[in-house]
Amino acid sequence: MAITEKIPASGLIEKLPGGGVFLTTTENIFKWAKVSSLWPLTFGLACCAIEMIAAGASRFDIDRFGSGVFRASPRQCDVLILAGTVSVKMGNCIKRLYAQMPEPKYVIAMGNCAITGGIFCYDTYSVMKGTEELGIPVDVYIPGCPPRPESLFFGLMKLQEMIRKEKNAAR
Amino acid sequence: MQPDKIFSLLKLKFSQATQEGSCGAVVIPRERLLDVAKYLISSELSFDNLHCITAVDRQERIELVYIFFSLQARHNLTVKVYLTPDDLKVESLASFWKSADWFEREIYDLFGVTFRNHPNLRRILNPEDWKDHPLRKNFSRSDFIKKERY
């Protein structure tokens, strides 16, 4: 009973007598699949990437959230975790990577540098003042310098929550 | 070898060389840089390692600072060259020390000093379409946010 309460739209689920068969809507199935396999792009920019690597290792284990499959190609991933300082020279590269990702795609800005430029906001000629300056829409901001792996997981869970609330899951 | 001994050897060969400040840096005229470099690498001083090249913007002049090290004799030497802002050109040392290649590219990128006879003088850190040199004191740009000083 307790498990069915945690499943989205559990009121729609029916258990047939004698077997483990569920009835649900296709939208919920799509959302469940999307939420459980948010594959990130292997893309670290600075020290936040070290925390992202720690999140991937066994002590914190990002695999518990279905996001452990760091893809080496933007064409195979769903979420772009911008972990670190976005420099001006890297800006075009990030725009191209984002454009190559297939829809639906999500962006997590991890750390103060990726949000506003952080400590590099003033007196620096080479750092973008945040990811949004590149024209890339950000779904989840994770503050911290750098944020701990737990914060990254919290951001990831917020993103999963956002996807569960999406209107059209099959977009 | 002691720094004073190195300086006296240099002074014998190049009479225009002067010693500057407490650190004992040797200042040489820009025209003699290639001769000094040839002497440093081939004489008994045997400076086989160009440790670092950097630059300082003093506004009325730009100083190039060369730090040499000898792996055999284990002594070092700092050489300075003064450049006037209206004529930022100097000979490249890349033919003597290979490490000079990237150091000089970096100084070209950040200070705008042109090195003659450099094998590949392009920007090394900043985007290639930039026109300005960010470590100059007079550098400013519209998206460059200056922090107030207290």
Interface residues (C-beta under 8 A of the other chain):
Chain A: V88 K89 C121 Y122 D123 T124 Y125 S126 K129
Chain B: L125 N126 P127 P134 F139 R141 D143 F144 I145 K146 K147
